[in-house]
Amino acid sequence: MIVYWDTGLKRAQWWRFSEKKEAIEEIKADLSGLKEAGVIPTGVTSDGAPGIVGAVKFLYPSIPHQRCLVHLQRMALIFLTQKPKTQAGVELREMAKRLNSITTHAEHYFWQRDFYRWCHRHYSLLKERSFSFQRAHWWYTHRYLRKVRRMIINALPDMWHYLDHPQISKDTNGLEGRWSSLKIHYRQHRGLSKRFRPAYLSWYLTTVFNREKPTRFDH
């Protein structure tokens, strides 16, 4: 289920059920439908999935697309683990923990400076490779450090829009926080058949999220 949440009105403007995972053509169709209905976004916050990024860039190339800092932080901490085995991992984990607390351009500048210095300081470490004689195969020894580094580098151009545009949220918590109550209610209906799940979820979004009387369930 993909939900388009309006942070200003605190309501779901649209949602869709899909067999695909954030497919660009489906998201483009959703955004086009919202556009025709007069819902024109001034900015977007997302987890940076390629389908969402591509669809927004196609339909709204000039609006800021904020990368969700909570999602970025969470993924970085998962890959780095609670107790990194290298000093580089310890340092990067500390930077990741600071990520969601940045409120000014000065803090953003110092965080980004620290990140680039970290990349330079551990350049050789990140190039280290290991070899398996059994498989006759080479791989990067510190692949999760490299993964977090690449994830941040890719996100950097869209990490700080919220500092210049106060109406844009730096994360998707306004929507994510509502899933907890939805999951609790949904678990009470474990016997609900797959056929009727979309109708139930549509009812919940309409009556609980949007506080409206449901009139249709064919989203």
C-alpha positions as CSV (number, residue, x, y, z in Angstrom):
1,M,0.0,0.0,0.0
2,I,1.4,3.4,-1.1
3,V,0.1,6.4,0.7
4,Y,0.5,10.1,-0.3
5,W,0.4,12.1,2.9
6,D,-0.3,15.8,3.1
7,T,1.9,17.2,5.9
8,G,0.0,20.5,5.8
9,L,-3.5,19.2,6.0
10,K,-2.6,16.1,8.0
11,R,-4.5,13.8,5.7
12,A,-3.9,11.1,3.2
13,Q,-4.6,12.6,-0.2
14,W,-4.5,9.3,-2.0
15,W,-3.4,5.7,-1.7
16,R,-3.0,2.7,-3.9
17,F,-2.6,-1.1,-3.5
18,S,0.0,-2.7,-5.7
19,E,1.6,-6.0,-6.5
20,K,4.8,-4.0,-7.3
21,K,7.2,-2.2,-5.0
22,E,7.0,1.5,-5.6
23,A,6.8,1.1,-9.4
24,I,7.6,4.4,-11.2
25,E,4.7,4.1,-13.7
26,E,2.2,3.6,-10.9
27,I,3.5,6.5,-8.9
28,K,3.5,8.8,-12.0
29,A,-0.1,7.8,-12.6
30,D,-1.0,8.6,-9.0
31,L,0.8,12.0,-9.0
32,S,-0.8,12.8,-12.4
33,G,-4.3,12.0,-10.9
34,L,-3.6,14.2,-7.9
35,K,-2.4,17.0,-10.2
36,E,-5.6,16.9,-12.2
37,A,-7.6,17.0,-9.0
38,G,-5.8,20.2,-8.0
39,V,-3.4,18.7,-5.4
40,I,-0.1,20.4,-6.3
41,P,2.9,19.6,-4.0
42,T,5.4,22.3,-3.2
43,G,7.9,19.6,-2.0
44,V,8.2,15.9,-1.4
45,T,9.8,13.9,1.4
46,S,10.5,10.2,0.7
47,D,12.9,7.4,1.5
48,G,14.6,7.9,-1.9
49,A,13.3,4.8,-3.6
50,P,14.1,5.0,-7.4
51,G,10.4,4.8,-8.4
52,I,9.4,7.7,-6.2
53,V,12.5,9.8,-7.2
54,G,11.9,9.2,-10.9
55,A,8.2,9.9,-10.8
56,V,8.6,13.2,-8.9
57,K,11.4,14.3,-11.2
58,F,9.3,13.6,-14.2
59,L,6.2,15.4,-13.1
60,Y,7.6,18.1,-10.8
61,P,11.2,18.6,-11.8
62,S,11.5,22.0,-10.0
63,I,10.3,21.1,-6.5
64,P,12.6,20.1,-3.7
65,H,12.7,16.3,-2.9
66,Q,13.8,15.8,0.6
67,R,15.5,12.6,1.6
68,C,14.0,11.2,4.8
69,L,16.8,11.6,7.4
70,V,15.2,9.1,9.8
71,H,15.2,6.4,7.2
72,L,18.7,7.2,6.2
73,Q,19.9,7.2,9.8
74,R,18.1,4.0,10.6
75,M,19.5,2.1,7.6
76,A,23.1,3.4,8.4
77,L,22.9,2.2,12.0
78,I,21.6,-1.2,10.9
79,F,24.5,-1.7,8.5
80,L,27.0,-0.4,11.0
81,T,25.6,-2.5,13.9
82,Q,25.6,-1.4,17.6
83,K,29.3,-2.3,18.0
84,P,31.3,-1.7,14.9
85,K,34.5,-3.7,14.7
86,T,36.6,-0.9,13.2
87,Q,37.4,2.6,14.3
88,A,36.1,3.8,11.0
89,G,32.8,2.1,11.8
90,V,32.7,3.7,15.3
91,E,33.3,7.2,13.8
92,L,30.7,6.8,11.1
93,R,28.1,5.5,13.5
94,E,28.6,8.6,15.7
95,M,28.0,10.8,12.6
96,A,24.9,8.8,11.7
97,K,23.5,9.3,15.2
98,R,23.9,13.1,14.8
99,L,22.2,13.2,11.5
100,N,18.6,13.8,12.6
101,S,19.5,16.6,15.0
102,I,20.8,19.1,12.5
103,T,18.7,22.3,12.5
104,T,21.0,25.0,10.9
105,H,23.2,25.4,7.9
106,A,26.2,25.7,10.1
107,E,25.5,22.3,11.7
108,H,24.9,20.9,8.2
109,Y,28.2,22.3,7.0
110,F,30.2,20.8,9.9
111,W,28.5,17.4,9.6
112,Q,29.2,17.3,5.9
113,R,32.8,18.4,6.4
114,D,33.3,15.6,9.0
115,F,31.8,13.1,6.6
116,Y,34.2,14.0,3.8
117,R,37.1,14.0,6.2
118,W,36.1,10.5,7.3
119,C,36.0,9.4,3.6
120,H,39.5,10.8,3.1
121,R,40.9,9.5,6.3
122,H,39.7,5.9,5.7
123,Y,40.2,5.8,2.0
124,S,42.8,3.0,2.1
125,L,40.7,1.0,4.5
126,L,37.7,1.2,2.3
127,K,39.8,-0.1,-0.6
128,E,40.9,-3.2,1.2
129,R,39.8,-6.5,-0.4
130,S,39.6,-10.1,0.8
131,F,40.1,-13.3,-1.2
132,S,38.4,-16.7,-0.8
133,F,40.6,-19.5,-2.1
134,Q,37.7,-21.9,-1.9
135,R,35.6,-19.7,-4.3
136,A,38.5,-18.0,-6.1
137,H,36.7,-14.8,-5.5
138,W,37.7,-11.2,-4.3
139,W,35.4,-8.9,-2.4
140,Y,35.7,-5.6,-0.5
141,T,36.5,-6.4,3.1
142,H,34.5,-3.6,4.6
143,R,31.5,-3.7,2.3
144,Y,29.0,-2.4,4.8
145,L,31.1,0.7,5.5
146,R,31.2,1.2,1.7
147,K,27.5,0.7,1.5
148,V,26.8,3.4,4.1
149,R,29.3,5.7,2.5
150,R,27.6,5.3,-0.9
151,M,24.1,5.7,0.6
152,I,25.1,9.0,2.1
153,I,26.9,10.3,-1.0
154,N,23.8,9.5,-3.1
155,A,21.5,11.2,-0.6
156,L,23.7,14.3,0.0
157,P,22.2,16.5,-2.7
158,D,18.7,16.1,-1.2
159,M,19.4,15.9,2.5
160,W,19.2,19.6,3.5
161,H,16.1,21.0,1.6
162,Y,14.2,21.4,4.9
163,L,16.7,24.0,6.1
164,D,15.6,26.3,3.3
165,H,12.0,25.3,3.1
166,P,10.4,25.1,6.5
167,Q,7.2,23.6,5.1
168,I,9.0,20.5,4.0
169,S,9.4,17.8,6.6
170,K,12.9,16.3,7.1
171,D,11.4,12.9,7.6
172,T,8.2,10.8,7.0
173,N,7.4,10.4,10.7
174,G,4.1,12.2,10.3
175,L,2.9,9.2,8.3
176,E,5.1,6.5,9.8
177,G,3.8,7.2,13.3
178,R,0.3,6.4,12.3
179,W,1.2,2.8,11.1
180,S,1.5,1.6,14.7
181,S,-2.2,2.1,15.5
182,L,-3.1,0.7,12.1
183,K,-1.0,-2.5,12.7
184,I,-2.7,-3.0,16.1
185,H,-6.2,-2.8,14.6
186,Y,-5.2,-4.9,11.7
187,R,-3.9,-7.7,13.9
188,Q,-7.4,-7.8,15.5
189,H,-8.6,-9.0,12.1
190,R,-6.1,-11.7,11.3
191,G,-8.9,-13.8,9.7
192,L,-9.6,-11.1,7.2
193,S,-9.3,-12.7,3.7
194,K,-6.9,-11.2,1.2
195,R,-9.9,-10.2,-1.0
196,F,-11.3,-7.8,1.7
197,R,-8.0,-6.4,3.0
198,P,-8.0,-3.4,0.6
199,A,-11.5,-2.5,1.6
200,Y,-10.6,-2.7,5.3
201,L,-7.4,-0.6,4.9
202,S,-9.3,2.0,2.8
203,W,-11.9,2.3,5.5
204,Y,-9.3,2.8,8.1
205,L,-7.4,5.5,6.2
206,T,-10.7,7.3,5.5
207,T,-12.3,7.1,8.9
208,V,-9.2,7.2,11.2
209,F,-6.5,8.9,9.2
210,N,-8.7,11.4,7.5
211,R,-11.6,11.4,9.9
212,E,-14.2,11.3,7.2
213,K,-17.2,9.2,6.4
214,P,-16.2,6.6,3.8
215,T,-18.0,6.7,0.5
216,R,-15.9,4.4,-1.7
217,F,-13.2,1.8,-1.4
218,D,-12.0,1.4,-4.9
219,H,-8.6,3.2,-4.4
